[in-house]
Amino acid sequence: MATIDIADGGVRVRFSSWERLAVWRDEVVVPSSAIKAVELVEEPVRRTRGGRAGVLISGVLKVGYWGLGTGMRQLVSARRGVPGLRIEIDRAVAGLPFDEVLVSAPNAADLVGVLV
């Protein structure tokens, strides 16, 4: 499962070794200046949309990139039964190839409180 840290003026998401195969990176760092919105998501598996490049176990697990063909790309690591954190990003400021990060984290409610 991916881990989320708040450090050095931003949010760092580190991916597990097998998740790295689906997201093509070890970690992503979103600078606080690029964060447009933060939201607690109770069922993050249901919040993806559009085409995908990644791992899907229907209703259970989604890891990879979603939103292909929709104009809104999401970097996703979501699991059923684990709340998630949705971070909307200003792509131009962050220099990242996606508009949202959607990650399951047992402490998502605490993280939202810190980021808002």
N, C-alpha and C positions, 0 to 999 in steps of 0.2 A: 504494500500500500504506500502511496506517496505520502510524504511528510511536508508540513508547511511550517516555516519559520518567519518571524517578523524580525528583520535585522537590517542595520545599515541603511535606513531610509527606504526600505522596500519590503516586498514579500518574496520569499524564496520557496519554490516548490521543488523538492527532490524526489526523483522517481526511483522505484525499486529496480533491481537488475532486469527483471523480465518486462517491466513497463517501459523501460528504455528502448526496447525493440519496437514498441508500438508508437512511441512519441518521438523517436529519433534524437533524443537528447537526455543528458544526465539530470539536468535541472533547468529551471527557468526563474529568472529574477525580474520582478516587475517593480520598477521604481515608483515610489509613492506619488511622484508628480504625474505619472501616467494613469493612475487609478481614477476612473470616472465614477464608479459605483461599486459597492460591496453588499452582498445579500446572503442571508442564511437560507439554504435550500434543504427542505426536509427530505425530499426524494430526488436527488440529483440525477439518477438514472433516467428519469422521465423528462429532464430539461434539455436534452440534446435535440438537434433538428438537422435535417438535410442529409446529404451523402456523407460517407465516412471513409477514413483510412485508418484502420486500427483493429482492435479486438472487440468483439461483441458476443456476449453470452446473453441472449434475449431476456430482459427483465432482471438480470443479475449483475452484470458487469459491463462497463464500457471504458475502454482506454484507447486514446489516439486523438485524431482530429475529426471533428464533426462540422457540419455546415458547408461542405463542399457543394458549390452550385447555388448557394443561397446569398452570398455576399457577406455573411456573418460567420467567421470561422471561430470554432471553439477548440481549445486544448482541454481534453477531458480525461479524468481518472475517477470514475464514479462507481460505487458499489451499492447494492440494495441493502437497506437497513442501516446505512451509515449516513448521517447528515452531511451536507456539503457546503462549500463556500464558493459563491460565484463572484468573480472579480471582472468587472467590465473595464477594458483597457483602451486608452487612446493610443492606437497603433502607431501614429506618427511620432509621438513623444517617446514611447517605449522602444521603438525599433524592432518590434516583434511581428511575426507573420500571422497573428491571430488577434481577435477582438475580445475574447473572453477566456478566462481560465475557470473551469468547473472541476473542483476536486473534493472528494469525500474525505472528511477528517472527523474523528470522534470529538474533537474539541472545537468544532466549527463555530458554535455559539460564542465561545470565549474569544475566538479570533475576530469575529465580526465586531464584538464590543470594543476591541482594541483598535481596529482599523477605521471605525466610523467616527 
